[in-house]
Amino acid sequence: MDPIFRVDGDRVVTSPDAAGPWDPRMQHGSAPAALVVWAAEAIPAPVSMRIARVTIDLMRPVPVAPLTVQSEVLRDGRKIQLCGVRLFADGVLVVSATVLKIKHQAAELPLDIAALPVDLPGPDESMVEPGNLANSPFTKNISMRAARGRFGVLGPGAIWFRINQPLIAGSAVSQAMRAVVASDFSNGVSPALDFSQWTFINADLSVSLAREPRGDWVLLDSETWIGPDGAGLAMSRLADQRGYFGRAVQSLVIERR
């Protein structure tokens, strides 16, 4: 399968498979989120570090078109590195992101600190969701398994996600990339409004990781809250088959179609 992005220096070629459900000319939010994480992981760190937090502001809809990526170190220290990543389309800023890395260091934890297990069916025991359910070219190469609820059906839900397509040409899909790609589906896992009558596009995405996920599958255990004045909030607990490891939050823009 062709990758979503091909990167040459600071220039990025985008595949049509990056398109999302809201407009075929615009990317699914998971695609630029993955590109942001890849760019941050490519920045050298003074010691071994991993991503602990990704905050992405979608300044404008990201087109299915060539992009320019810029990355820099905003703060470099012995224990943390804060990276800034920006994506431009035709010279216009479309994504502004910060990525926090924290130093790898082994810790002897108290015995009562343990991974919180997932009390839901695993991906092999969960219901297969059809690949075209989200009406998005990007989603056709994502496997989904519904542990609770169904994708796009009103109410809280819990769905496993697995990436089946290369994201960046020549690069493996990192575990942090798996986490952010799944996280951008939060509003579809737990919609509070009918998709045929409302749009609830996220204006941002923030993902925090207590640890990196393990394996190919990431679970979103999600709920959505809608305010009375055009804003909403989609929130997910992130898990792998060992237990919960992170949180994701999207700020939603609510409009009637």
NORKAWO-V722285 format. One record per residue. N is the residue number from 1. RES is the residue in three letters. OMEGA is omega in radians with two decimals (* if undefined). Layout:
N;RES;OMEGA  N;RES;OMEGA
This chain:
1;MET;3.10  2;ASP;3.10  3;PRO;3.09  4;ILE;-3.10  5;PHE;2.92  6;ARG;-3.03  7;VAL;3.07  8;ASP;-3.04  9;GLY;3.10  10;ASP;-3.11  11;ARG;-3.05  12;VAL;3.02  13;VAL;-3.05  14;THR;3.08  15;SER;3.01  16;PRO;3.13  17;ASP;3.10  18;ALA;-3.01  19;ALA;-3.12  20;GLY;-3.01  21;PRO;-2.99  22;TRP;-3.09  23;ASP;-3.08  24;PRO;3.12  25;ARG;-3.05  26;MET;-3.09  27;GLN;2.89  28;HIS;-3.09  29;GLY;3.12  30;SER;-3.07  31;ALA;3.10  32;PRO;3.08  33;ALA;3.10  34;ALA;3.13  35;LEU;3.09  36;VAL;-3.12  37;VAL;3.11  38;TRP;-3.12  39;ALA;3.13  40;ALA;3.13  41;GLU;3.14  42;ALA;3.12  43;ILE;3.14  44;PRO;3.08  45;ALA;-3.10  46;PRO;3.08  47;VAL;3.12  48;SER;-3.11  49;MET;3.02  50;ARG;-3.14  51;ILE;3.12  52;ALA;-3.11  53;ARG;3.07  54;VAL;3.09  55;THR;-3.04  56;ILE;3.02  57;ASP;3.11  58;LEU;-3.04  59;MET;3.08  60;ARG;3.03  61;PRO;-3.10  62;VAL;-3.06  63;PRO;2.97  64;VAL;-2.97  65;ALA;3.07  66;PRO;-3.14  67;LEU;2.95  68;THR;-3.13  69;VAL;3.07  70;GLN;3.13  71;SER;-3.13  72;GLU;3.04  73;VAL;3.12  74;LEU;3.07  75;ARG;3.13  76;ASP;-3.13  77;GLY;-3.14  78;ARG;-3.05  79;LYS;-3.13  80;ILE;2.96  81;GLN;3.09  82;LEU;-3.08  83;CYS;3.01  84;GLY;3.13  85;VAL;3.11  86;ARG;3.06  87;LEU;-3.14  88;PHE;3.01  89;ALA;-3.11  90;ASP;3.09  91;GLY;-3.11  92;VAL;3.11  93;LEU;-3.14  94;VAL;3.12  95;VAL;3.01  96;SER;-3.01  97;ALA;2.94  98;THR;-3.11  99;VAL;-3.14  100;LEU;3.03  101;LYS;3.11  102;ILE;-3.09  103;LYS;2.98  104;HIS;3.03  105;GLN;-3.11  106;ALA;-3.14  107;ALA;3.04  108;GLU;-3.03  109;LEU;3.04  110;PRO;-3.07  111;LEU;-3.11  112;ASP;3.06  113;ILE;-3.11  114;ALA;3.11  115;ALA;3.09  116;LEU;-3.07  117;PRO;3.11  118;VAL;-3.14  119;ASP;-3.13  120;LEU;3.08  121;PRO;3.05  122;GLY;-3.09  123;PRO;-3.13  124;ASP;-3.13  125;GLU;-3.06  126;SER;-3.08  127;MET;3.10  128;VAL;3.04  129;GLU;3.13  130;PRO;-3.07  131;GLY;-3.11  132;ASN;-3.01  133;LEU;-3.08  134;ALA;3.07  135;ASN;-3.03  136;SER;3.06  137;PRO;-3.13  138;PHE;-3.03  139;THR;-3.11  140;LYS;3.11  141;ASN;3.03  142;ILE;3.03  143;SER;3.12  144;MET;3.09  145;ARG;-3.05  146;ALA;3.08  147;ALA;3.08  148;ARG;-3.09  149;GLY;3.11  150;ARG;3.14  151;PHE;3.11  152;GLY;3.13  153;VAL;-3.04  154;LEU;3.05  155;GLY;3.10  156;PRO;3.13  157;GLY;3.08  158;ALA;-3.03  159;ILE;3.05  160;TRP;3.14  161;PHE;3.05  162;ARG;3.12  163;ILE;-3.12  164;ASN;-3.04  165;GLN;3.03  166;PRO;3.14  167;LEU;3.12  168;ILE;-3.12  169;ALA;3.09  170;GLY;-3.11  171;SER;3.04  172;ALA;3.05  173;VAL;-3.12  174;SER;3.14  175;GLN;3.07  176;ALA;3.07  177;MET;3.09  178;ARG;-3.09  179;ALA;-3.08  180;VAL;3.10  181;VAL;3.10  182;ALA;-3.01  183;SER;-3.10  184;ASP;3.06  185;PHE;-3.02  186;SER;-3.10  187;ASN;3.07  188;GLY;3.11  189;VAL;-3.03  190;SER;-3.08  191;PRO;3.07  192;ALA;-3.12  193;LEU;-3.12  194;ASP;-3.10  195;PHE;-3.11  196;SER;-3.11  197;GLN;-3.05  198;TRP;2.89  199;THR;3.13  200;PHE;-3.08  201;ILE;3.10  202;ASN;3.10  203;ALA;-3.14  204;ASP;3.04  205;LEU;3.06  206;SER;-3.09  207;VAL;3.10  208;SER;-3.04  209;LEU;3.02  210;ALA;3.04  211;ARG;3.06  212;GLU;3.04  213;PRO;3.05  214;ARG;3.13  215;GLY;-3.05  216;ASP;-3.00  217;TRP;3.04  218;VAL;3.12  219;LEU;2.91  220;LEU;3.06  221;ASP;-2.76  222;SER;2.96  223;GLU;-3.13  224;THR;3.02  225;TRP;3.13  226;ILE;3.06  227;GLY;-3.06  228;PRO;-2.94  229;ASP;3.01  230;GLY;3.14  231;ALA;3.10  232;GLY;-3.07  233;LEU;3.02  234;ALA;-3.03  235;MET;-3.14  236;SER;2.84  237;ARG;-3.10  238;LEU;-3.14  239;ALA;2.86  240;ASP;-3.06  241;GLN;3.04  242;ARG;-3.10  243;GLY;-3.11  244;TYR;-3.09  245;PHE;-3.07  246;GLY;3.14  247;ARG;3.06  248;ALA;3.12  249;VAL;3.02  250;GLN;2.94  251;SER;-3.03  252;LEU;3.02  253;VAL;-3.02  254;ILE;3.12  255;GLU;2.97  256;ARG;3.10  257;ARG;*
